[in-house]
Amino acid sequence: MGRLRQIASVEGRGYKIAKAIDWLCLNYAAPLRIEDLATSVQMSAPTFHSHFRRLTGMSPLQYQKWLRLNEAKRVMLSEHLDAADAAYKVGSGC
């Protein structure tokens, strides 16, 4: 119960990580700078990275790649795109 309370607390680190996850979900195709994301949730980059990994089991960059991969799969199935076009559409193709 204490962990849930920490995640739900507006001033808690869990809430800040949840805000970062929300941003990543909405902006998965955008370039990711950990320092900027950490600053946006009022945390230092090392603290942010540590707490993000603790709550998600992944680094922020791994999480972004996971989001992109899932979106690419969705796009390939729903829009009948090939892998290269789907990758470009979700931001991982350059």
MOPAC internal coordinates of N, CA, C and O (Angstrom, degrees):
PM7 1SCF
backbone

  N    0.0000 0     0.00 0     0.00 0    0    0    0
  C    1.4497 1     0.00 0     0.00 0    1    0    0
  C    1.5251 1   111.28 1     0.00 0    2    1    0
  O    1.2310 1   120.22 1   144.88 1    3    2    1
  N    1.3261 1   117.19 1   -35.12 1    3    2    1
  C    1.4551 1   120.63 1   179.53 1    5    3    2
  C    1.5174 1   112.35 1   -63.86 1    6    5    3
  O    1.2310 1   120.32 1   142.50 1    7    6    5
  N    1.3415 1   116.99 1   -37.50 1    7    6    5
  C    1.4699 1   120.96 1   179.07 1    9    7    6
  C    1.5228 1   110.73 1   -66.62 1   10    9    7
  O    1.2310 1   120.25 1   137.57 1   11   10    9
  N    1.3239 1   117.12 1   -42.43 1   11   10    9
  C    1.4526 1   120.97 1   177.32 1   13   11   10
  C    1.5240 1   110.54 1   -62.53 1   14   13   11
  O    1.2310 1   120.35 1   138.51 1   15   14   13
  N    1.3184 1   116.93 1   -41.49 1   15   14   13
  C    1.4568 1   121.30 1   178.49 1   17   15   14
  C    1.5269 1   110.33 1   -61.91 1   18   17   15
  O    1.2310 1   120.38 1   139.13 1   19   18   17
  N    1.3469 1   116.89 1   -40.87 1   19   18   17
  C    1.4641 1   120.67 1   179.50 1   21   19   18
  C    1.5293 1   110.85 1   -64.79 1   22   21   19
  O    1.2310 1   120.29 1   137.73 1   23   22   21
  N    1.3368 1   117.06 1   -42.27 1   23   22   21
  C    1.4604 1   120.58 1   179.70 1   25   23   22
  C    1.5199 1   110.96 1   -64.53 1   26   25   23
  O    1.2310 1   120.52 1   140.20 1   27   26   25
  N    1.3288 1   116.62 1   -39.80 1   27   26   25
  C    1.4588 1   121.41 1  -176.29 1   29   27   26
  C    1.5196 1   113.12 1   -79.37 1   30   29   27
  O    1.2310 1   119.39 1   159.20 1   31   30   29
  N    1.3135 1   118.77 1   -20.80 1   31   30   29
  C    1.4555 1   121.72 1  -177.85 1   33   31   30
  C    1.5260 1   110.61 1   -65.92 1   34   33   31
  O    1.2310 1   120.77 1   -52.70 1   35   34   33
  N    1.3196 1   116.14 1   127.30 1   35   34   33
  C    1.4655 1   121.38 1  -178.85 1   37   35   34
  C    1.5201 1   111.34 1   -59.54 1   38   37   35
  O    1.2310 1   119.84 1   149.51 1   39   38   37
  N    1.2944 1   117.90 1   -30.49 1   39   38   37
  C    1.4586 1   120.72 1  -178.80 1   41   39   38
  C    1.5242 1   112.04 1   -93.80 1   42   41   39
  O    1.2310 1   119.90 1   175.65 1   43   42   41
  N    1.3148 1   117.80 1    -4.35 1   43   42   41
  C    1.4576 1   121.36 1  -177.03 1   45   43   42
  C    1.5176 1   112.65 1   -80.59 1   46   45   43
  O    1.2310 1   121.56 1   -20.78 1   47   46   45
  N    1.3105 1   114.62 1   159.22 1   47   46   45
  C    1.4635 1   120.13 1   179.03 1   49   47   46
  C    1.5270 1   111.29 1   -65.64 1   50   49   47
  O    1.2310 1   120.56 1   146.05 1   51   50   49
  N    1.3316 1   116.53 1   -33.95 1   51   50   49
  C    1.4617 1   119.63 1   178.53 1   53   51   50
  C    1.5203 1   112.04 1   -60.25 1   54   53   51
  O    1.2310 1   120.77 1   139.60 1   55   54   53
  N    1.3205 1   116.14 1   -40.40 1   55   54   53
  C    1.4628 1   120.56 1   177.95 1   57   55   54
  C    1.5212 1   110.36 1   -64.74 1   58   57   55
  O    1.2310 1   120.79 1   139.81 1   59   58   57
  N    1.3205 1   116.09 1   -40.19 1   59   58   57
  C    1.4660 1   120.08 1   179.70 1   61   59   58
  C    1.5275 1   110.64 1   -65.27 1   62   61   59
  O    1.2310 1   120.49 1   139.89 1   63   62   61
  N    1.3144 1   116.66 1   -40.11 1   63   62   61
  C    1.4645 1   120.27 1   177.13 1   65   63   62
  C    1.5276 1   109.70 1   -65.58 1   66   65   63
  O    1.2310 1   120.01 1   140.08 1   67   66   65
  N    1.3206 1   117.58 1   -39.92 1   67   66   65
  C    1.4678 1   121.17 1   177.52 1   69   67   66
  C    1.5265 1   110.74 1   -60.67 1   70   69   67
  O    1.2310 1   120.27 1   140.79 1   71   70   69
  N    1.3258 1   117.09 1   -39.21 1   71   70   69
  C    1.4697 1   120.61 1   176.54 1   73   71   70
  C    1.5236 1   110.29 1   -63.47 1   74   73   71
  O    1.2310 1   120.28 1   139.18 1   75   74   73
  N    1.3199 1   117.07 1   -40.82 1   75   74   73
  C    1.4651 1   121.14 1   178.48 1   77   75   74
  C    1.5294 1   110.39 1   -64.91 1   78   77   75
  O    1.2310 1   120.37 1   139.24 1   79   78   77
  N    1.3233 1   116.90 1   -40.76 1   79   78   77
  C    1.4633 1   120.92 1   177.92 1   81   79   78
  C    1.5295 1   110.19 1   -63.36 1   82   81   79
  O    1.2310 1   120.32 1   138.37 1   83   82   81
  N    1.3173 1   116.98 1   -41.63 1   83   82   81
  C    1.4677 1   120.32 1   176.26 1   85   83   82
  C    1.5212 1   110.54 1   -58.18 1   86   85   83
  O    1.2310 1   120.75 1   135.56 1   87   86   85
  N    1.3410 1   116.17 1   -44.44 1   87   86   85
  C    1.4641 1   120.14 1   179.35 1   89   87   86
  C    1.5218 1   110.28 1   -62.01 1   90   89   87
  O    1.2310 1   120.63 1   134.77 1   91   90   89
  N    1.3286 1   116.40 1   -45.23 1   91   90   89
  C    1.4650 1   119.97 1   179.79 1   93   91   90
  C    1.5282 1   111.22 1   -61.26 1   94   93   91
  O    1.2310 1   120.13 1   139.66 1   95   94   93
  N    1.3073 1   117.35 1   -40.34 1   95   94   93
  C    1.4709 1   120.64 1   179.52 1   97   95   94
  C    1.5241 1   111.64 1   -63.17 1   98   97   95
  O    1.2310 1   120.46 1   143.29 1   99   98   97
  N    1.3056 1   116.72 1   -36.71 1   99   98   97
  C    1.4629 1   120.76 1   179.95 1  101   99   98
  C    1.5219 1   113.06 1   -82.35 1  102  101   99
  O    1.2310 1   120.29 1   157.28 1  103  102  101
  N    1.3318 1   117.06 1   -22.72 1  103  102  101
  C    1.4644 1   121.75 1  -173.68 1  105  103  102
  C    1.5246 1   112.52 1  -126.92 1  106  105  103
  O    1.2310 1   120.17 1  -146.17 1  107  106  105
  N    1.3273 1   117.29 1    33.83 1  107  106  105
  C    1.4630 1   120.90 1  -175.20 1  109  107  106
  C    1.5183 1   113.08 1   -59.33 1  110  109  107
  O    1.2310 1   119.81 1   153.72 1  111  110  109
  N    1.3399 1   117.98 1   -26.28 1  111  110  109
  C    1.4630 1   120.92 1  -178.20 1  113  111  110
  C    1.5300 1   112.67 1   -83.99 1  114  113  111
  O    1.2310 1   120.26 1   166.81 1  115  114  113
  N    1.3098 1   117.10 1   -13.19 1  115  114  113
  C    1.4688 1   121.31 1  -177.52 1  117  115  114
  C    1.5322 1   110.54 1   -77.83 1  118  117  115
  O    1.2310 1   120.56 1   -29.38 1  119  118  117
  N    1.3272 1   116.53 1   150.62 1  119  118  117
  C    1.4722 1   118.76 1   173.82 1  121  119  118
  C    1.5300 1   109.57 1   -59.53 1  122  121  119
  O    1.2310 1   120.91 1   -35.74 1  123  122  121
  N    1.3213 1   115.86 1   144.26 1  123  122  121
  C    1.4637 1   120.39 1  -175.81 1  125  123  122
  C    1.5188 1   110.70 1  -113.28 1  126  125  123
  O    1.2310 1   121.14 1   -56.98 1  127  126  125
  N    1.3248 1   115.43 1   123.02 1  127  126  125
  C    1.4626 1   121.72 1   171.35 1  129  127  126
  C    1.5214 1   105.97 1  -116.10 1  130  129  127
  O    1.2310 1   121.27 1   -65.95 1  131  130  129
  N    1.3192 1   115.17 1   114.05 1  131  130  129
  C    1.4661 1   121.03 1  -176.76 1  133  131  130
  C    1.5215 1   110.65 1   -57.10 1  134  133  131
  O    1.2310 1   120.27 1   138.80 1  135  134  133
  N    1.3222 1   117.09 1   -41.20 1  135  134  133
  C    1.4684 1   120.53 1  -178.71 1  137  135  134
  C    1.5228 1   111.07 1   -59.32 1  138  137  135
  O    1.2310 1   120.35 1   137.90 1  139  138  137
  N    1.3354 1   116.94 1   -42.10 1  139  138  137
  C    1.4686 1   120.56 1  -179.68 1  141  139  138
  C    1.5268 1   111.38 1   -68.04 1  142  141  139
  O    1.2310 1   120.69 1   137.81 1  143  142  141
  N    1.3275 1   116.29 1   -42.19 1  143  142  141
  C    1.4613 1   119.68 1   179.79 1  145  143  142
  C    1.5268 1   110.38 1   -66.01 1  146  145  143
  O    1.2310 1   120.57 1   138.41 1  147  146  145
  N    1.3282 1   116.52 1   -41.59 1  147  146  145
  C    1.4703 1   120.50 1   178.11 1  149  147  146
  C    1.5314 1   110.59 1   -62.21 1  150  149  147
  O    1.2310 1   120.54 1   135.72 1  151  150  149
  N    1.3125 1   116.58 1   -44.28 1  151  150  149
  C    1.4657 1   120.94 1   178.98 1  153  151  150
  C    1.5245 1   111.04 1   -62.12 1  154  153  151
  O    1.2310 1   120.57 1   142.38 1  155  154  153
  N    1.3340 1   116.52 1   -37.62 1  155  154  153
  C    1.4669 1   119.64 1  -178.02 1  157  155  154
  C    1.5292 1   112.12 1   -65.16 1  158  157  155
  O    1.2310 1   120.17 1   156.48 1  159  158  157
  N    1.3328 1   117.27 1   -23.52 1  159  158  157
  C    1.4634 1   120.47 1   177.63 1  161  159  158
  C    1.5376 1   111.03 1  -108.37 1  162  161  159
  O    1.2310 1   121.17 1  -163.78 1  163  162  161
  N    1.3204 1   115.37 1    16.22 1  163  162  161
  C    1.4629 1   123.35 1   174.12 1  165  163  162
  C    1.5260 1   113.03 1    60.00 1  166  165  163
  O    1.2310 1   121.46 1  -131.36 1  167  166  165
  N    1.3398 1   114.82 1    48.64 1  167  166  165
  C    1.4618 1   120.77 1   176.77 1  169  167  166
  C    1.5278 1   108.03 1  -134.78 1  170  169  167
  O    1.2310 1   120.83 1   -24.92 1  171  170  169
  N    1.3171 1   116.01 1   155.08 1  171  170  169
  C    1.4589 1   118.95 1   172.33 1  173  171  170
  C    1.5227 1   107.88 1   -74.51 1  174  173  171
  O    1.2310 1   120.33 1   -24.00 1  175  174  173
  N    1.3179 1   116.98 1   156.00 1  175  174  173
  C    1.4661 1   120.66 1  -178.70 1  177  175  174
  C    1.5341 1   112.18 1   -58.85 1  178  177  175
  O    1.2310 1   118.58 1   133.31 1  179  178  177
  N    1.3470 1   120.31 1   -46.69 1  179  178  177
  C    1.4680 1   118.90 1   179.75 1  181  179  178
  C    1.5333 1   113.38 1   -63.19 1  182  181  179
  O    1.2310 1   120.36 1   139.20 1  183  182  181
  N    1.3273 1   116.92 1   -40.80 1  183  182  181
  C    1.4706 1   120.73 1   178.64 1  185  183  182
  C    1.5213 1   110.34 1   -65.67 1  186  185  183
  O    1.2310 1   120.96 1   135.36 1  187  186  185
  N    1.3135 1   115.76 1   -44.64 1  187  186  185
  C    1.4656 1   120.92 1   178.39 1  189  187  186
  C    1.5246 1   110.32 1   -58.15 1  190  189  187
  O    1.2310 1   120.55 1   130.00 1  191  190  189
  N    1.3200 1   116.56 1   -50.00 1  191  190  189
  C    1.4616 1   121.57 1  -177.68 1  193  191  190
  C    1.5362 1   110.22 1   -59.28 1  194  193  191
  O    1.2310 1   120.59 1   134.87 1  195  194  193
  N    1.3128 1   116.47 1   -45.13 1  195  194  193
  C    1.4619 1   121.31 1  -179.01 1  197  195  194
  C    1.5262 1   111.59 1   -62.15 1  198  197  195
  O    1.2310 1   120.20 1   132.05 1  199  198  197
  N    1.3178 1   117.23 1   -47.95 1  199  198  197
  C    1.4639 1   120.93 1  -177.73 1  201  199  198
  C    1.5289 1   111.52 1   -72.03 1  202  201  199
  O    1.2310 1   120.35 1   145.92 1  203  202  201
  N    1.3253 1   116.94 1   -34.08 1  203  202  201
  C    1.4600 1   120.30 1   176.91 1  205  203  202
  C    1.5240 1   109.34 1   -61.89 1  206  205  203
  O    1.2310 1   120.85 1   132.26 1  207  206  205
  N    1.3261 1   115.99 1   -47.74 1  207  206  205
  C    1.4689 1   120.47 1  -179.80 1  209  207  206
  C    1.5241 1   110.97 1   -63.39 1  210  209  207
  O    1.2310 1   120.42 1   140.60 1  211  210  209
  N    1.3212 1   116.81 1   -39.40 1  211  210  209
  C    1.4599 1   120.26 1  -179.73 1  213  211  210
  C    1.5346 1   111.41 1   -63.15 1  214  213  211
  O    1.2310 1   120.14 1   140.63 1  215  214  213
  N    1.3319 1   117.33 1   -39.37 1  215  214  213
  C    1.4644 1   120.39 1  -177.32 1  217  215  214
  C    1.5257 1   113.67 1   -82.91 1  218  217  215
  O    1.2310 1   119.95 1   148.43 1  219  218  217
  N    1.3326 1   117.70 1   -31.57 1  219  218  217
  C    1.4653 1   119.94 1  -174.68 1  221  219  218
  C    1.5227 1   113.48 1  -107.26 1  222  221  219
  O    1.2310 1   120.07 1   160.18 1  223  222  221
  N    1.3165 1   117.48 1   -19.82 1  223  222  221
  C    1.4585 1   120.39 1  -175.22 1  225  223  222
  C    1.5099 1   112.97 1    80.99 1  226  225  223
  O    1.2310 1   120.42 1  -173.71 1  227  226  225
  N    1.3446 1   116.80 1     6.29 1  227  226  225
  C    1.4632 1   122.19 1  -179.88 1  229  227  226
  C    1.5220 1   109.53 1  -139.12 1  230  229  227
  O    1.2310 1   121.13 1   -19.55 1  231  230  229
  N    1.3201 1   115.44 1   160.45 1  231  230  229
  C    1.4593 1   119.49 1   171.11 1  233  231  230
  C    1.5335 1   107.56 1   -75.66 1  234  233  231
  O    1.2310 1   119.81 1   -17.03 1  235  234  233
  N    1.3339 1   117.96 1   162.97 1  235  234  233
  C    1.4641 1   119.34 1   177.44 1  237  235  234
  C    1.5356 1   112.58 1   -58.07 1  238  237  235
  O    1.2310 1   120.17 1   140.77 1  239  238  237
  N    1.3291 1   117.28 1   -39.23 1  239  238  237
  C    1.4584 1   120.45 1   179.23 1  241  239  238
  C    1.5272 1   111.04 1   -66.97 1  242  241  239
  O    1.2310 1   120.10 1   137.83 1  243  242  241
  N    1.3249 1   117.42 1   -42.17 1  243  242  241
  C    1.4679 1   120.16 1   175.74 1  245  243  242
  C    1.5269 1   110.59 1   -60.80 1  246  245  243
  O    1.2310 1   120.40 1   140.00 1  247  246  245
  N    1.3228 1   116.83 1   -40.00 1  247  246  245
  C    1.4603 1   121.11 1   180.00 1  249  247  246
  C    1.5238 1   110.47 1   -63.67 1  250  249  247
  O    1.2310 1   120.56 1   136.39 1  251  250  249
  N    1.3374 1   116.54 1   -43.61 1  251  250  249
  C    1.4617 1   120.50 1   177.73 1  253  251  250
  C    1.5313 1   110.09 1   -61.05 1  254  253  251
  O    1.2310 1   120.25 1   136.50 1  255  254  253
  N    1.3173 1   117.12 1   -43.50 1  255  254  253
  C    1.4659 1   120.23 1   178.93 1  257  255  254
  C    1.5216 1   110.98 1   -63.94 1  258  257  255
  O    1.2310 1   120.07 1   141.92 1  259  258  257
  N    1.3227 1   117.48 1   -38.08 1  259  258  257
  C    1.4564 1   122.19 1   176.73 1  261  259  258
  C    1.5302 1   110.65 1   -62.28 1  262  261  259
  O    1.2310 1   120.69 1   136.33 1  263  262  261
  N    1.3458 1   116.28 1   -43.67 1  263  262  261
  C    1.4655 1   120.30 1   177.67 1  265  263  262
  C    1.5233 1   110.66 1   -61.90 1  266  265  263
  O    1.2310 1   120.77 1   135.15 1  267  266  265
  N    1.3366 1   116.13 1   -44.85 1  267  266  265
  C    1.4645 1   120.25 1  -179.99 1  269  267  266
  C    1.5258 1   111.06 1   -62.47 1  270  269  267
  O    1.2310 1   120.22 1   136.87 1  271  270  269
  N    1.3051 1   117.18 1   -43.13 1  271  270  269
  C    1.4560 1   120.88 1  -179.94 1  273  271  270
  C    1.5213 1   111.09 1   -61.19 1  274  273  271
  O    1.2310 1   120.52 1   134.49 1  275  274  273
  N    1.3173 1   116.61 1   -45.51 1  275  274  273
  C    1.4660 1   119.93 1   179.02 1  277  275  274
  C    1.5170 1   112.11 1   -64.92 1  278  277  275
  O    1.2310 1   120.34 1   141.46 1  279  278  277
  N    1.3163 1   116.95 1   -38.54 1  279  278  277
  C    1.4660 1   119.97 1   177.72 1  281  279  278
  C    1.5263 1   110.14 1   -68.56 1  282  281  279
  O    1.2310 1   119.96 1   141.24 1  283  282  281
  N    1.3172 1   117.69 1   -38.76 1  283  282  281
  C    1.4678 1   120.58 1   177.83 1  285  283  282
  C    1.5248 1   110.62 1   -62.53 1  286  285  283
  O    1.2310 1   120.32 1   138.33 1  287  286  285
  N    1.3276 1   116.99 1   -41.67 1  287  286  285
  C    1.4646 1   120.22 1   176.83 1  289  287  286
  C    1.5264 1   110.54 1   -60.64 1  290  289  287
  O    1.2310 1   121.09 1   135.12 1  291  290  289
  N    1.3227 1   115.51 1   -44.88 1  291  290  289
  C    1.4662 1   120.17 1  -179.70 1  293  291  290
  C    1.5221 1   110.76 1   -61.34 1  294  293  291
  O    1.2310 1   120.79 1   134.99 1  295  294  293
  N    1.3346 1   116.09 1   -45.01 1  295  294  293
  C    1.4642 1   121.44 1  -178.31 1  297  295  294
  C    1.5358 1   110.51 1   -65.74 1  298  297  295
  O    1.2310 1   120.45 1   139.07 1  299  298  297
  N    1.3273 1   116.75 1   -40.93 1  299  298  297
  C    1.4613 1   119.55 1   179.44 1  301  299  298
  C    1.5216 1   110.98 1   -60.81 1  302  301  299
  O    1.2310 1   120.83 1   139.18 1  303  302  301
  N    1.3216 1   116.02 1   -40.82 1  303  302  301
  C    1.4638 1   119.75 1  -178.81 1  305  303  302
  C    1.5316 1   112.50 1   -75.61 1  306  305  303
  O    1.2310 1   120.21 1   136.19 1  307  306  305
  N    1.3092 1   117.21 1   -43.81 1  307  306  305
  C    1.4700 1   119.70 1  -173.88 1  309  307  306
  C    1.5247 1   113.51 1   -82.56 1  310  309  307
  O    1.2310 1   120.64 1   148.83 1  311  310  309
  N    1.3449 1   116.39 1   -31.17 1  311  310  309
  C    1.4702 1   119.08 1  -177.34 1  313  311  310
  C    1.5222 1   112.30 1  -109.83 1  314  313  311
  O    1.2310 1   120.63 1  -176.71 1  315  314  313
  N    1.3227 1   116.41 1     3.29 1  315  314  313
  C    1.4662 1   122.50 1   177.58 1  317  315  314
  C    1.5293 1   112.36 1    54.80 1  318  317  315
  O    1.2310 1   120.88 1  -134.04 1  319  318  317
  N    1.3323 1   115.92 1    45.96 1  319  318  317
  C    1.4623 1   121.45 1   177.34 1  321  319  318
  C    1.5151 1   109.80 1   -95.67 1  322  321  319
  O    1.2310 1   121.04 1   -23.43 1  323  322  321
  N    1.3349 1   115.62 1   156.57 1  323  322  321
  C    1.4621 1   118.42 1   172.93 1  325  323  322
  C    1.5266 1   108.28 1   -82.58 1  326  325  323
  O    1.2310 1   120.81 1    -7.57 1  327  326  325
  N    1.3199 1   116.06 1   172.43 1  327  326  325
  C    1.4670 1   121.19 1  -174.07 1  329  327  326
  C    1.5272 1   112.06 1   -60.34 1  330  329  327
  O    1.2310 1   119.81 1   138.48 1  331  330  329
  N    1.3255 1   117.96 1   -41.52 1  331  330  329
  C    1.4684 1   120.74 1  -178.39 1  333  331  330
  C    1.5290 1   111.38 1   -64.00 1  334  333  331
  O    1.2310 1   120.59 1   134.96 1  335  334  333
  N    1.3208 1   116.48 1   -45.04 1  335  334  333
  C    1.4684 1   119.38 1   179.58 1  337  335  334
  C    1.5263 1   111.88 1   -67.30 1  338  337  335
  O    1.2310 1   120.61 1   141.44 1  339  338  337
  N    1.3211 1   116.43 1   -38.56 1  339  338  337
  C    1.4704 1   120.23 1   177.67 1  341  339  338
  C    1.5228 1   110.36 1   -64.90 1  342  341  339
  O    1.2310 1   120.13 1   137.02 1  343  342  341
  N    1.3267 1   117.36 1   -42.98 1  343  342  341
  C    1.4669 1   121.60 1   179.07 1  345  343  342
  C    1.5142 1   110.61 1   -61.38 1  346  345  343
  O    1.2310 1   120.19 1   136.63 1  347  346  345
  N    1.3199 1   117.23 1   -43.37 1  347  346  345
  C    1.4651 1   120.65 1   179.05 1  349  347  346
  C    1.5303 1   110.18 1   -63.77 1  350  349  347
  O    1.2310 1   120.57 1   139.55 1  351  350  349
  N    1.3051 1   116.51 1   -40.45 1  351  350  349
  C    1.4626 1   120.68 1  -177.98 1  353  351  350
  C    1.5129 1   112.88 1   -65.65 1  354  353  351
  O    1.2310 1   119.54 1   145.14 1  355  354  353
  N    1.3449 1   118.48 1   -34.86 1  355  354  353
  C    1.4561 1   120.86 1  -177.07 1  357  355  354
  C    1.5327 1   112.54 1   -93.54 1  358  357  355
  O    1.2310 1   120.52 1  -176.45 1  359  358  357
  N    1.3132 1   116.60 1     3.55 1  359  358  357
  C    1.4636 1   118.87 1   172.45 1  361  359  358
  C    1.5003 1   116.22 1    97.24 1  362  361  359
  O    1.2310 1   119.28 1  -176.38 1  363  362  361
  N    1.3152 1   118.98 1     3.62 1  363  362  361
  C    1.4606 1   118.91 1  -179.53 1  365  363  362
  C    1.5156 1   111.50 1  -102.72 1  366  365  363
  O    1.2310 1   119.92 1   177.61 1  367  366  365
  N    1.3064 1   117.76 1    -2.39 1  367  366  365
  C    1.4681 1   120.43 1   176.79 1  369  367  366
  C    1.5120 1   110.07 1  -105.01 1  370  369  367
  O    1.2310 1   120.27 1   -49.39 1  371  370  369
  N    1.3005 1   117.10 1   130.61 1  371  370  369
  C    1.4801 1   120.28 1  -178.79 1  373  371  370
  C    1.5043 1   110.81 1  -121.11 1  374  373  371
  O    1.2310 1   120.10 1   180.00 1  375  374  373

